[in-house]
């Protein structure tokens, strides 16, 4: 038996090339496969801080065996390193085919290192803009830029991990970020901001919008360009920015205020995380609703659930619906057409016609459901009765 140990040192900090010579008495391709496997194991071997890579080789009976202390890391993917792998054919040694494989690790990882550079540049640019926005009091912009910088940074570690398969990682590859410092500056700037709302109960009638103002202050001084949102029952209705007087004005249609509770939430239009950490207040505005009664009758031959949805939509548009035997009936007719069917769901084009005493209006929509009635209900629930019909016409007796 022919036995030989060969130890090779392969180390250059900025132009490291790994080589390995493989032998096979089967074919030149088999020798190349052995050489490629040797390069892969060298990549996976422990790399010291001096960039030395030791590898061992045993040749027995004309075949190459790699020493057992060379472990192949699971993260090594042949499709990755073979892109830069080069082979040279050596003269045969007796019956053995000989091939040497070489791989320049700096060249191999150049694309990943370029990605790190580009990500670092984009993160730094966005964080710089975020800090400038904080100093200008543009809190919404600062919050948005910080979020974008975080999104930009997410792929960074994947590229670092890719490089670490082939080369040691040093401090120069650490992502440099001032996010924590900028977030602290943003929170410091936000703390103490208060939104002052009207203390009286506001009155709303069905025909006029609710108009009111709030004031944004910090330690008694006005705050400009501050975002303020108004919500009702969890639904955002409006957003405005405070002006040079620190005032944010709102004009909310009465139609969206019909349902209880008659309370509006006025809150900072800032990312929830910063809002909570800065301790910003959420204020409430109470209002009373003068909801007129709409006395009506309806001739509706559709399913009861569909007719009920129509009554509900009318009520949202004009006030409380009260059935009356003395009222002329609202004639309801519905046209449907199947639009699409997927498994157990079908979508329909729906036309709704309402007519009373010579006045009529038509609304169209698309709805989906397990059956036609569900689809019609879904379509009607999305229709805007106030915009498409003079609904007061249906309330006249």
VMD Tcl script that draws the C-alpha trace (Angstrom):
set ca {
  {0.00 0.00 0.00}
  {1.23 3.42 -0.95}
  {0.62 5.91 1.87}
  {1.49 9.56 1.80}
  {0.55 12.60 3.90}
  {0.65 16.00 2.31}
  {0.11 19.21 4.26}
  {-0.48 22.49 2.48}
  {-0.57 26.02 3.77}
  {-2.82 28.36 1.82}
  {-3.03 31.92 3.18}
  {-3.05 35.41 1.78}
  {-5.23 37.99 3.55}
  {-6.53 39.78 0.47}
  {-5.96 37.30 -2.33}
  {-6.50 33.94 -0.72}
  {-6.60 31.04 -3.12}
  {-7.37 27.50 -2.08}
  {-5.95 24.65 -4.12}
  {-6.30 20.90 -3.92}
  {-4.98 18.07 -6.08}
  {-7.12 15.01 -6.61}
  {-6.19 11.58 -7.96}
  {-8.22 8.80 -9.50}
  {-7.46 5.64 -11.46}
  {-10.98 5.79 -12.96}
  {-11.13 8.98 -15.06}
  {-10.03 12.58 -15.31}
  {-13.55 13.66 -14.26}
  {-13.26 11.54 -11.09}
  {-9.95 13.24 -10.29}
  {-11.61 16.64 -10.75}
  {-14.44 15.57 -8.42}
  {-11.88 14.62 -5.78}
  {-10.15 17.98 -6.22}
  {-13.45 19.85 -5.90}
  {-14.30 17.92 -2.73}
  {-10.91 18.82 -1.31}
  {-11.52 22.53 -1.94}
  {-14.95 22.28 -0.31}
  {-13.49 20.73 2.82}
  {-10.76 23.32 3.03}
  {-13.42 26.03 2.88}
  {-15.23 24.33 5.75}
  {-12.15 23.72 7.88}
  {-11.35 25.90 10.89}
  {-9.67 29.11 9.77}
  {-7.34 30.75 12.24}
  {-6.96 34.46 12.74}
  {-3.77 34.35 10.65}
  {-5.79 33.09 7.68}
  {-4.06 29.69 7.54}
  {-5.90 26.68 6.18}
  {-4.50 23.21 6.82}
  {-5.67 20.23 4.88}
  {-4.58 16.64 4.86}
  {-4.61 14.10 2.09}
  {-4.13 10.36 2.11}
  {-3.59 8.43 -1.09}
  {-4.13 4.69 -0.82}
  {-4.24 2.24 -3.69}
  {-4.23 5.09 -6.20}
  {-7.29 6.86 -4.71}
  {-7.50 10.09 -2.75}
  {-9.02 10.15 0.73}
  {-9.51 13.34 2.74}
  {-8.40 13.29 6.37}
  {-11.17 12.78 8.90}
  {-10.47 16.01 10.82}
  {-11.79 18.09 7.90}
  {-15.48 18.65 8.49}
  {-17.79 19.85 5.72}
  {-20.15 22.54 6.99}
  {-23.77 22.15 6.07}
  {-23.85 25.69 4.76}
  {-21.40 24.90 1.95}
  {-23.31 24.67 -1.30}
  {-21.49 23.31 -4.33}
  {-23.54 25.51 -6.66}
  {-22.12 28.52 -4.82}
  {-18.40 27.82 -4.82}
  {-18.26 25.97 -8.13}
  {-18.99 29.26 -9.89}
  {-15.38 30.31 -9.30}
  {-13.76 26.88 -9.21}
  {-11.01 26.34 -11.83}
  {-9.42 23.06 -12.83}
  {-6.07 22.32 -14.35}
  {-5.17 18.93 -15.74}
  {-1.87 17.55 -14.43}
  {0.26 14.85 -16.05}
  {-0.86 11.32 -15.20}
  {1.05 9.60 -12.42}
  {1.18 6.00 -13.47}
  {-2.38 4.78 -13.82}
  {-3.77 7.78 -11.90}
  {-5.44 10.77 -13.47}
  {-4.47 14.01 -11.71}
  {-6.38 17.29 -11.46}
  {-5.81 20.43 -9.39}
  {-8.72 22.65 -8.39}
  {-8.22 26.27 -7.31}
  {-10.57 28.87 -5.89}
  {-9.97 32.57 -5.22}
  {-12.07 33.30 -2.13}
  {-11.89 37.06 -2.50}
  {-13.20 36.81 -6.03}
  {-15.84 34.31 -4.97}
  {-17.20 36.58 -2.22}
  {-16.85 39.86 -4.12}
  {-20.56 40.02 -5.06}
  {-21.67 39.46 -1.44}
  {-19.18 42.06 -0.19}
  {-20.52 44.55 -2.75}
  {-24.04 43.89 -1.42}
  {-22.83 44.65 2.12}
  {-21.36 47.92 0.89}
  {-24.58 48.93 -0.90}
  {-26.80 48.02 2.06}
  {-24.56 49.98 4.43}
  {-24.78 53.01 2.14}
  {-28.57 52.90 1.91}
  {-29.01 52.40 5.66}
  {-26.66 55.28 6.46}
  {-28.43 57.59 4.01}
  {-31.89 56.86 5.40}
  {-30.74 57.17 9.00}
  {-29.10 60.51 8.19}
  {-32.36 61.77 6.68}
  {-34.28 60.42 9.70}
  {-32.07 62.36 12.13}
  {-32.52 65.53 10.08}
  {-36.31 64.98 10.15}
  {-36.24 64.63 13.95}
  {-34.37 67.92 14.27}
  {-36.98 69.63 12.06}
  {-39.85 68.16 14.09}
  {-41.04 66.08 11.13}
  {-41.90 63.06 13.26}
  {-43.89 61.15 10.66}
  {-41.05 61.36 8.16}
  {-38.50 60.34 10.79}
  {-40.55 57.31 11.79}
  {-41.00 56.29 8.16}
  {-37.29 56.61 7.35}
  {-36.26 54.60 10.41}
  {-38.64 51.83 9.36}
  {-37.22 51.89 5.83}
  {-33.66 51.75 7.16}
  {-34.55 48.70 9.22}
  {-36.08 47.03 6.16}
  {-32.96 47.80 4.11}
  {-30.74 46.22 6.77}
  {-32.54 42.88 6.99}
  {-30.66 41.07 4.16}
  {-27.29 42.19 5.56}
  {-26.71 39.22 7.87}
  {-27.52 36.76 5.08}
  {-24.64 38.11 3.03}
  {-22.35 38.04 6.07}
  {-23.28 34.40 6.63}
  {-22.57 33.64 2.97}
  {-19.09 35.17 3.23}
  {-18.41 33.40 6.54}
  {-18.64 30.05 4.75}
  {-15.48 30.98 2.87}
  {-13.64 33.64 4.87}
  {-13.32 34.76 8.50}
  {-15.57 37.64 9.49}
  {-14.02 40.70 11.09}
  {-15.31 43.92 12.61}
  {-15.20 45.71 9.27}
  {-18.17 43.63 8.12}
  {-20.41 44.71 11.01}
  {-23.33 46.86 9.91}
  {-22.86 50.36 11.24}
  {-26.15 51.84 12.40}
  {-27.21 54.86 14.44}
  {-30.80 53.64 14.68}
  {-30.80 53.44 18.48}
  {-29.42 56.96 18.83}
  {-31.93 58.38 16.35}
  {-34.82 56.54 18.01}
  {-33.76 57.99 21.37}
  {-33.64 61.47 19.84}
  {-37.09 60.94 18.33}
  {-38.55 59.78 21.65}
  {-36.96 62.69 23.53}
  {-38.50 65.09 21.02}
  {-41.93 63.45 21.31}
  {-42.12 63.31 25.10}
  {-44.27 66.03 26.59}
  {-46.39 66.62 23.48}
  {-50.09 66.96 24.31}
  {-53.20 67.10 22.14}
  {-55.85 69.44 23.56}
  {-59.42 68.76 22.41}
  {-62.76 70.56 22.90}
  {-64.17 69.92 26.36}
  {-67.82 70.46 25.42}
  {-70.08 67.86 23.82}
  {-70.26 68.58 20.10}
  {-73.59 68.43 18.27}
  {-74.09 66.67 14.97}
  {-77.11 66.65 12.71}
  {-77.68 64.40 9.74}
  {-77.28 67.14 7.11}
  {-74.04 68.85 8.22}
  {-70.51 67.60 8.85}
  {-68.90 67.72 12.28}
  {-66.29 70.50 12.31}
  {-63.80 70.95 15.14}
  {-60.17 71.79 15.94}
  {-57.55 70.40 18.30}
  {-54.35 72.06 19.51}
  {-50.93 70.43 19.80}
  {-48.57 71.75 22.48}
  {-45.37 70.85 24.27}
  {-44.63 72.51 27.59}
  {-47.09 75.27 26.68}
  {-45.50 75.98 23.28}
  {-47.22 75.19 20.00}
  {-46.06 72.22 17.90}
  {-46.23 72.56 14.12}
  {-46.46 69.81 11.49}
  {-47.61 67.25 14.05}
  {-49.86 64.46 12.69}
  {-53.21 63.97 14.42}
  {-55.70 61.20 13.60}
  {-59.39 60.84 14.41}
  {-60.98 57.41 14.85}
  {-64.51 56.23 15.49}
  {-65.18 52.73 16.75}
  {-61.71 51.59 15.60}
  {-62.07 53.07 12.11}
  {-59.80 55.93 11.04}
  {-61.90 58.82 9.71}
  {-59.41 61.63 9.14}
  {-55.85 62.83 9.61}
  {-54.47 66.35 9.66}
  {-51.24 68.15 10.56}
  {-51.02 71.02 13.02}
  {-50.46 74.42 11.40}
  {-48.35 77.42 12.46}
  {-50.81 77.97 15.35}
  {-50.49 74.37 16.47}
  {-54.06 73.68 15.35}
  {-55.31 70.68 13.37}
  {-58.74 71.08 11.80}
  {-61.22 68.32 11.00}
  {-64.41 68.16 8.94}
  {-66.10 64.76 9.27}
  {-69.28 63.83 7.33}
  {-72.24 63.08 9.56}
  {-72.98 59.89 7.65}
  {-69.97 58.15 9.21}
  {-70.94 59.24 12.73}
  {-74.41 57.68 12.84}
  {-73.56 54.63 14.93}
  {-72.83 54.57 18.65}
  {-70.73 55.11 20.65}
  {-70.86 58.85 20.09}
  {-67.18 59.25 20.94}
  {-64.24 60.12 18.73}
  {-60.67 59.19 19.61}
  {-58.08 61.84 18.81}
  {-54.60 60.40 18.78}
  {-51.09 61.16 17.54}
  {-50.56 59.90 13.99}
  {-47.27 58.33 15.06}
  {-46.04 54.75 14.95}
  {-47.66 52.89 17.87}
  {-44.28 51.87 19.29}
  {-43.04 55.47 19.55}
  {-46.44 56.67 20.72}
  {-46.43 54.26 23.64}
  {-42.77 54.72 24.57}
  {-43.08 58.51 24.49}
  {-46.27 58.38 26.58}
  {-48.32 60.43 24.12}
  {-51.94 60.98 25.10}
  {-55.05 59.73 23.34}
  {-57.91 62.19 23.82}
  {-61.67 61.74 23.41}
  {-64.24 64.02 21.85}
  {-67.86 63.44 22.80}
  {-70.70 64.34 20.46}
  {-74.48 64.02 20.35}
  {-76.32 62.90 17.22}
  {-79.64 64.29 16.15}
  {-80.89 61.32 14.14}
  {-84.20 62.00 12.35}
  {-86.62 59.16 11.92}
  {-87.29 57.89 8.43}
  {-90.79 56.47 8.16}
  {-90.93 54.01 5.32}
  {-92.47 50.90 3.84}
  {-90.74 48.50 1.51}
  {-91.78 46.03 -1.16}
  {-88.87 43.62 -1.27}
  {-89.21 40.11 -2.70}
  {-85.58 39.13 -2.02}
  {-84.37 37.04 0.90}
  {-85.14 38.55 4.31}
  {-81.44 39.07 5.04}
  {-81.03 41.04 1.78}
  {-84.04 43.27 2.51}
  {-82.74 43.86 6.05}
  {-79.38 44.96 4.65}
  {-81.11 47.51 2.41}
  {-83.02 48.94 5.39}
  {-79.79 49.12 7.39}
  {-78.00 51.00 4.61}
  {-80.88 53.46 4.30}
  {-80.74 54.02 8.06}
  {-77.02 54.74 7.93}
  {-77.69 57.37 5.28}
  {-80.70 59.20 6.73}
  {-81.25 58.21 10.37}
  {-83.47 55.81 12.27}
  {-85.69 53.69 10.00}
  {-89.24 53.24 11.32}
  {-91.72 51.14 9.38}
  {-95.01 52.91 8.69}
  {-98.21 51.55 7.21}
  {-99.06 55.02 5.90}
  {-95.86 55.46 3.90}
  {-95.83 54.78 0.18}
  {-93.70 51.69 -0.38}
  {-90.16 51.67 -1.70}
  {-90.10 49.23 -4.61}
  {-86.97 47.10 -4.61}
  {-85.69 45.14 -7.58}
  {-82.35 43.37 -7.92}
  {-80.52 42.12 -10.99}
  {-77.63 39.66 -10.66}
  {-75.10 38.12 -13.00}
  {-72.49 35.48 -12.11}
  {-69.04 36.99 -12.50}
  {-66.74 34.19 -11.33}
  {-66.78 30.94 -9.35}
  {-63.89 29.51 -7.37}
  {-64.45 26.32 -5.37}
  {-67.33 27.10 -2.97}
  {-67.38 30.87 -3.55}
  {-69.09 32.75 -6.35}
  {-68.95 36.43 -7.19}
  {-71.85 38.34 -8.74}
  {-72.39 41.65 -10.47}
  {-75.34 43.19 -8.61}
  {-77.62 46.05 -9.70}
  {-79.97 47.43 -7.03}
  {-82.96 49.56 -8.06}
  {-84.99 51.61 -5.56}
  {-88.17 53.41 -6.66}
  {-90.85 55.44 -4.91}
  {-93.47 57.92 -6.19}
  {-91.77 58.45 -9.53}
  {-88.26 58.84 -8.02}
  {-85.77 56.07 -8.66}
  {-82.07 55.41 -8.33}
  {-79.73 52.58 -9.24}
  {-76.53 51.33 -7.58}
  {-74.09 48.66 -8.75}
  {-71.56 46.53 -6.95}
  {-69.75 43.21 -6.82}
  {-70.16 40.70 -4.01}
  {-68.97 37.20 -3.24}
  {-70.48 34.45 -1.14}
  {-71.29 30.77 -0.83}
  {-74.64 31.43 -2.47}
  {-76.35 34.19 -4.43}
  {-78.09 35.75 -1.42}
  {-74.80 36.06 0.49}
  {-73.13 37.61 -2.54}
  {-75.97 40.12 -2.99}
  {-75.79 41.10 0.69}
  {-72.03 41.58 0.41}
  {-72.44 43.78 -2.67}
  {-75.20 45.94 -1.14}
  {-73.25 46.40 2.10}
  {-70.48 48.10 0.10}
  {-72.80 50.46 -1.81}
  {-72.82 54.17 -0.97}
  {-76.51 55.08 -0.67}
  {-75.87 58.73 0.19}
  {-73.74 59.33 -2.87}
  {-75.91 57.53 -5.39}
  {-79.44 58.33 -4.18}
  {-81.38 61.20 -2.70}
  {-82.39 58.99 0.20}
  {-84.60 61.62 1.76}
  {-87.05 60.94 -1.07}
  {-87.69 57.48 0.40}
  {-88.65 58.95 3.80}
  {-91.43 61.22 2.62}
  {-94.93 60.01 3.47}
}
mol new
graphics top color blue
foreach p $ca { graphics top sphere $p radius 0.5 }
foreach p [lrange $ca 0 end-1] q [lrange $ca 1 end] { graphics top cylinder $p $q radius 0.2 }
display resetview
